[in-house]
Amino acid sequence: MQVLVNIPDNDISFFRELLKKFKYQEIESGHKLTLSPEQDEFVQDLKGGMTEIALHQSGKKKLKTAKELWNEL
């Protein structure tokens, strides 16, 4: 049997963890999304920002303070 379930993006992590509890399950990502160039640029920028946050949290990169950013303006 196959079941198709639409899940909000903010709940996908929880749902995947729940599915991992079942030994017989197979997860197939059928999510096909076409982005405009502007949306794709936004997603790439967001991914880059998340990478910078991960580097900062691991101590490999120092981020600017809000005051430093403000002074650049």
C-alpha positions in Angstrom: 0.0 0.0 0.0 1.2 3.5 -0.7 0.1 6.6 1.1 0.7 10.2 0.0 0.6 12.8 2.8 1.2 16.5 2.4 3.0 17.9 5.4 3.9 21.6 6.2 7.6 22.3 5.8 7.9 23.2 9.5 6.6 19.7 10.5 8.7 17.6 8.1 11.6 16.9 10.6 9.2 15.6 13.2 7.3 13.5 10.7 10.5 11.9 9.3 11.7 11.1 12.8 8.4 9.5 13.5 8.6 7.4 10.3 12.1 6.2 11.2 10.5 4.3 14.1 8.8 2.0 11.6 11.2 -0.7 10.3 9.2 -1.5 7.2 8.9 2.0 5.8 10.5 3.5 2.8 10.7 7.3 2.5 10.6 8.7 -1.0 10.9 12.4 -1.5 8.4 13.2 -4.2 8.6 16.9 -3.5 9.1 18.6 -6.9 9.1 22.3 -6.7 9.9 24.8 -9.5 11.4 28.1 -8.3 11.6 31.4 -10.0 15.1 32.8 -10.3 14.4 35.2 -7.5 13.1 32.4 -5.2 16.1 30.2 -6.1 18.5 33.1 -5.2 16.6 33.5 -1.9 16.9 29.8 -1.1 20.7 29.8 -1.9 21.2 32.9 0.2 19.3 31.2 3.1 21.4 28.1 2.8 24.5 30.1 2.8 23.3 31.9 6.0 22.5 28.6 7.7 26.0 27.4 6.8 27.5 30.5 8.4 25.5 29.9 11.5 26.7 26.3 11.7 30.3 27.4 11.3 29.8 30.1 14.0 28.2 27.6 16.4 31.1 25.2 15.9 33.6 28.0 16.7 35.0 28.1 13.1 33.7 31.5 12.2 33.1 34.8 14.1 30.0 36.7 13.1 29.6 40.4 13.3 27.6 41.9 16.2 24.5 44.0 15.5 26.5 47.1 16.4 29.2 46.3 13.8 26.5 45.8 11.2 24.8 49.0 12.2 28.1 50.9 11.9 28.6 49.6 8.3 25.4 51.4 7.3 
